[in-house]
């Protein structure tokens, strides 16, 4: 079997390792950047690190000597490079190569893959590992293009000397709360523009002691037990998304105590306290953001930006603040799945036409009418405890299909439209009572323009692991044409 993997982030790496360990497939990994790592290659802003414990935000098939409870961007990039080297994936990489088109050929049961340099290739199976938070969202403020100073999105970080400069950071999500404490000690003034507050939990990150690292390296099963404990705690935490649950009240209380104990100014405390349920938007983890707001050179502006001038930013009250540097922490476009990639399946249908009303896939992995095409981090798979664990489970489904196709010789696998509809109905029913529902009172990135929640998985990782394990082992059957 000839397999194409699009993307050399942690999803693409997981797919490659599992293919190499469990199949005879020949595979190529196409990556548009100059190196592996995906989001951890692209995002290099000050303070960049993961929100999930390192022993959970890593592959189950490889023990690793983590330095911190929450790995920084350089350490995560080094980890991705280590896995590639450890499993001999370098010869399979095609860096600086962007895949633009896929077209299914019914007569040969293959995909024709086209790249930006004009080359075409033929593959039996294609795996998309493009990620979810990779396409920046740029605001449409009047005058943005007239700003005279440095202006950039956090995922396209530009190195500038911020010493003594007046800096505006727009946004208070997971990225902004890492950047602000990192630049505040050197900047002259930092204006933090908050359209809407988010629930922030203490992260409690730290370096592991030398003894802890020795124990993780040398005591059999300790790292696995620690990892299992993190997942157990994460599955309990997931219960907080039920707005009527005791866990919801507990999570809110944790955040409220954190606000009260970290911020000295009463007005600032009130401004950062949300009026919607915990979990309505992505909870933020940071131990340093609230203390940074106590600094004399940091101003929280609890208003949205409405306009930009050549020398400043105007908020919704009409107040103008003069600045030297404008940093956009305005998020991504997660509901635009497979942006930049045109996939044509049976009868030449484009996947973007099929998804015109709503992006959907069975368990977030396969789409009816697109045989032998698998998506990692697809619709309604964000969540659980760790996205790395979700990616592993998705890769195992793909490997199970490839192994069956190897035995059947040139078979193809497709998905039942009825099964997909039933799955989406179940997802919608579960999410309707979640804190992330449309009527919960916040702005979040989960919903498409029509109001469908197309990003979130509505249960813990255990449920996803069981569902994908059953599918990988029993649910995929192949034939000389199409399996349903």
Buried (B, 14 or more C-beta within 10 A) or exposed (E): BBBBBBBBBBBBBBBBBBBBEBBEBEBBBBBBBEBBBBBBBBBBBBBBBBBBBBBBBBBEEEBBEBEBBBBBBEBBBBBBBEBBEEBEBEEBBBBEBBBBBBBBEBEEBBBBBBBEEEEEBEBBBBBBBBBBBBBBBEBEBEBBEEBEBBBBBBBEBEEBEBEEBBBBBBBBBBBBBBBBBBBBEBBEBBBBBBBBBBBBBBBEBEEBEEEBBEBBEEEEEBBEEBBEEBBEEBBEBBBBBBBEEEBBBBBBEBBBEBBEEBBEEEEBBEBBBBEBBBBBBBBBBBBBBBBBBEBEBBBBBBBBBBBBBEBBBBBBEEEEBEBBBBBBBBBBBBBBBBEEBBBBBEEEBBBBEBBEEBBBBBBBBBBBBBBBBBBBBBBBBBBBBBBBBBBBBBBBBBBBBBBBBBEBEEBBBBBBEEBBEEBBEEBEEBBEEBBBBBEBBBEBBBBBEEEBBBBBBBBBBBBBBEBBBEBBEEBBEBEEEBBE
